[in-house]
Amino acid sequence: MAVTTRTIDYCHNDVQLEGFFAYDDRRTQPLPAVLISHAWAGRDEFVCNKARKLAELGYAAFALDMYGKGVVGRDPEENARLMTPFMNDRRLLQERIAAALETVRGLPQVDPKRIAAMGFCFGGLCVLDLARTEADIRGVVSFHGLFVPPGNTRGNKIKAKVLVLHGYDDPMAPPDQVQSLAKELTDAEADWQIHLYGNTLHAFTNPVANDRSFGTVYDETADRRSWDTLRNFLAEVLN
């Protein structure tokens, strides 16, 4: 196996963005691809490592950039400052992640008809919004994501299959929001699954999450189970 990695520059609204691309160059191309949308801090090593792991499984993986080349938050206050403009302007968010999708579609290593997207926390909301805009994509996966609907996609039909992997005790998106998301996905005629992990908080896939007062705690079992579920889902939707 020879996983090749490189950064790829792309733009949206004159903002220079930088994605991290990984694939196994020994595999027959073009490859099915997975976009990976980062949490509120920005495109960091966490999502780059996920891209490498997916490349080992045979996918072309692209850790996208929502904030701008080299822009990564250093603390919760800065992370919130970076995320807030996109939470306040969901059309901007949707257009920014759509730019990443179009960038990936144009890569020679990628089969443009076999693309899925996954995201963590804020990134989970981003990929759900991608599906909400009726994007032509095979599937989306939210890991401990945010569920607040954008307000500009009501009445749309979701084409992508949807997988939500979520902690039942996540204070960022509590059970009533899970129920509301289920209704929203049903109304949009989506093929959807929601997997809830008991006694599990926000950021359960992140080994450095250890702030129970903030509601972010790593959970090794939920991390392993959710990754296994992701692998099965990708094998289904990207065949």
Secondary structure, DSSP 8 states (H G I E B T S, - for coil): --EEEEEEEEEETTEEEEEEEEEETTS-SSEEEEEEE--TT-S-HHHHHHHHHHHHTT-EEEE--SS-TT---SSHHHHHHHHHHHHH-HHHHHHHHHHHHHHHHT-TTEEEEEEEEEEETHHHHHHHHHHHTT---SEEEEES------SS-TT----SEEEEEEETT-TTS-HHHHHHHHHHHHHTT--EEEEEETT--BTTT-TT-EETTTTEE--HHHHHHHHHHHHHHHHHHT-
